[in-house]
Amino acid sequence: MKDLLPTKQASILRGIGLVLLLTCIFLIDGHSNSPLHRLWLPLVMAVGAALALHNVLAVALAILALTGIHADFGSPDWVVSVAYPCLAALAGLVVGVIVVQRFREHVRETRVVRARQREERRMS
């Protein structure tokens, strides 16, 4: 029963994420200029995708790409000139932290393997 709990929780989180995604897909209006449709619903969709996919790196890369492409510092609209660049910077920071953590983990594993190989050579 202990092993089923994480799987059950993961399934529940995936379901919540899918519900958030589908709800936002039906509510979003691509032609609207309101912050709700251009900022808040896409952010809720990103949270839903993170819950559904269980892959923060993929969601952060998508946010970085989409907000980076649509950012315009010269625009009088605060969503495009302030919110998008801030989201791109935050997503870039998340991507950087994840990549550095994975690199360090890989280096650590490589060191352990090499130390084990040296020990085996010494013993033989």
URMOJO-V240197 format. One record per residue. RES is the residue in one small letter. PHI is phi in whole degrees, 0 to 359 (none if undefined). D_CENTER is the distance of its C-alpha to the mean C-alpha in Angstrom with 2 decimals. Layout:
RES_PHI_D_CENTER ; RES_PHI_D_CENTER
//
This chain:
m_none_30.25 ; k_299_28.09 ; d_288_26.06 ; l_282_25.56 ; l_299_24.01 ; p_298_20.54 ; t_294_20.63 ; k_293_21.87 ; q_296_19.27 ; a_297_16.47 ; s_295_18.35 ; i_296_18.76 ; l_296_15.09 ; r_297_14.45 ; g_296_17.44 ; i_298_16.38 ; g_298_13.09 ; l_295_15.36 ; v_297_17.87 ; l_299_15.60 ; l_300_14.56 ; l_295_18.23 ; t_298_19.61 ; c_293_17.71 ; i_299_18.70 ; f_283_22.26 ; l_269_22.30 ; i_288_20.77 ; d_239_23.44 ; g_294_22.55 ; h_264_25.89 ; s_279_25.66 ; n_259_25.39 ; s_283_24.57 ; p_300_21.55 ; l_302_20.84 ; h_276_20.30 ; r_259_18.72 ; l_230_16.38 ; w_287_16.29 ; l_295_16.07 ; p_298_13.18 ; l_294_11.29 ; v_295_12.48 ; m_296_11.43 ; a_295_7.72 ; v_296_8.44 ; g_298_10.52 ; a_294_8.26 ; a_296_6.00 ; l_292_9.62 ; a_286_11.11 ; l_271_9.18 ; h_58_8.57 ; n_222_6.01 ; v_294_2.93 ; l_298_4.11 ; a_297_4.94 ; v_292_3.09 ; a_295_3.30 ; l_296_6.38 ; a_295_7.43 ; i_297_7.52 ; l_300_9.23 ; a_293_11.52 ; l_291_12.52 ; t_286_13.19 ; g_295_14.75 ; i_292_16.98 ; h_268_18.13 ; a_290_18.73 ; d_215_22.47 ; f_294_23.91 ; g_271_27.37 ; s_284_26.69 ; p_285_28.44 ; d_280_25.65 ; w_293_23.49 ; v_295_20.38 ; v_281_20.52 ; s_269_22.03 ; v_241_20.31 ; a_294_17.23 ; y_298_15.56 ; p_297_16.30 ; c_295_15.14 ; l_295_11.70 ; a_296_11.67 ; a_295_12.96 ; l_296_10.55 ; a_295_7.49 ; g_297_10.00 ; l_296_10.85 ; v_299_7.60 ; v_299_7.77 ; g_299_11.44 ; v_297_11.49 ; i_296_9.71 ; v_295_12.05 ; v_295_14.96 ; q_299_14.62 ; r_294_14.66 ; f_296_17.53 ; r_298_19.44 ; e_297_19.20 ; h_296_20.52 ; v_297_23.29 ; r_299_24.22 ; e_296_24.57 ; t_296_26.59 ; r_298_28.87 ; v_297_29.56 ; v_297_30.47 ; r_294_32.72 ; a_295_34.40 ; r_295_35.11 ; q_295_36.57 ; r_297_38.75 ; e_295_39.99 ; e_294_40.88 ; r_294_42.79 ; r_294_44.66 ; m_286_45.66 ; s_270_46.96
//
